[in-house]
Amino acid sequence: MSFLRLLSILVLIIGLFSRPHARADEAAFGSWTAVFLQGKLSDSFGWYFEAQTRLTPAWEFPSSTPDSLETRHNRLLIRPALRWFPTADPSHFQVAFGYGWTPNLSPERNEHRLWQQALLQGKFEGGYSWATRVRLEERQVELTEGIQLRARFWGRLHREFDSTFGLALWDELFWGLTGVLS
C-alpha cells in the first residue's frame, strides 16, 4: 500500500471519528493576518517565530451576551520556538519546543501556552509534496482554573503545477484532552 493511500485512509478515519464531536460556530466577517519566520542557528538547531492577528468587528458579538463568542475573537498570537533537526535533512523531520502568548483584545483575557510538536514532510513524484504535524499544547487561560491540554493534528497535500501556480489541501483537527475552557 502506498504512503499516500495510507495517509488518506488515516485522515479519513480520524475525520469520521472526530465528526460527532465537532461544533460549528456562527460565521462572522473578520481579518486574519499572519507572519511566519524561521532560520537556522546551526546544523542541528533553528528558530521559529509566528505572529497573527485575528480581528472581528465588535458589533458582530455584543459583549452583553453571556459566554459570548467574542471571547474567541479579536486576539493576537505570538509563538516563538526553538527547532531541533534530529536527521541530516532538516526539511524532512524536525521537532519544535515553543511558547505562545495569546492575549484576547475583547474582552481582555490572556492565554499562555507551552507547546511541543513534531513535523514530518516529504515529496512524491509528479510535483506533489506532503506534510503532517502533531502538536501538544499546555494552555493556561486567565479567569480559568488549571492547565488545559490540547492535541492537534495537521496534514497538508500540495501539488505544484509550475513556478507560479499550485494547489494545496489541508486540515487540522483539535482534541481537548482535559475538558473545555470556560
Salt bridges, closest charged atoms under 4 A:
ASP25 OD1 - ARG23 NH2 2.83
ASP25 OD1 - ARG72 NH2 3.78
GLU50 OE2 - ARG79 NH1 2.54
GLU111 OE2 - ARG113 NE 2.56
GLU111 OE2 - ARG139 NE 2.60
GLU137 OE2 - ARG113 NH1 3.36
GLU137 OE2 - ARG135 NH1 3.93
GLU137 OE1 - ARG150 NH2 2.75
GLU137 OE2 - ARG152 NH1 2.66
GLU172 OE2 - ARG133 NH2 2.67
GLU172 OE2 - ARG152 NE 2.69
